[in-house]
């Protein structure tokens, strides 16, 4: 199993994986857009957003995308933003999501992009996702109500403290300072 960039030719398989993986969130009453994303939107996403995956036996089992600040669908803080983190229900509880997050951060976000930090968002009502991301070094730093069915919590993982202080995003700087003051 190794990290590969997902191409448009894999759009149907990626769409199916997203629908299957996010079904458990739907059951919880949390409706992420990936749960019902159409294949045409997946193709458009693949054209503008780096999307990575792990395959086992020729089958896509885990995926992650990296929304870039300069892309058509940037993250909220002028930093790389992880999304579409999904594992096939047949392959859960094997650490694949953790592994792909760590590998994409190390090999792509740090080594290629030289980013000072990375963000992701999830539903604060989800029973275990926020805690899982925190075990990977992400820290919650902002909550917003974007959708009627859940509150989004944004989490930040600092990769280079010195470079992060040079970031020209005043909103993010203010949130970081406020978070430090609160302890």
Secondary structure, 3 states (H helix, E strand, C coil): CCEEECCHHHHHHHHHHHHHHHHHHHHCCCCCHHHHCCHHHHHHHHHHCEEEEEEECCEEEEEEEEECCCCCCCCCCCCEEEEEEEECHHHCCCCHHHHHHHHHHHHHHHCCCCCCEEEEEEECCCCCHHHHHHCCCCEEEEEEEEECCEEEEEEEEECCHHHHHCCCCHHHHHHHHHHHHHC
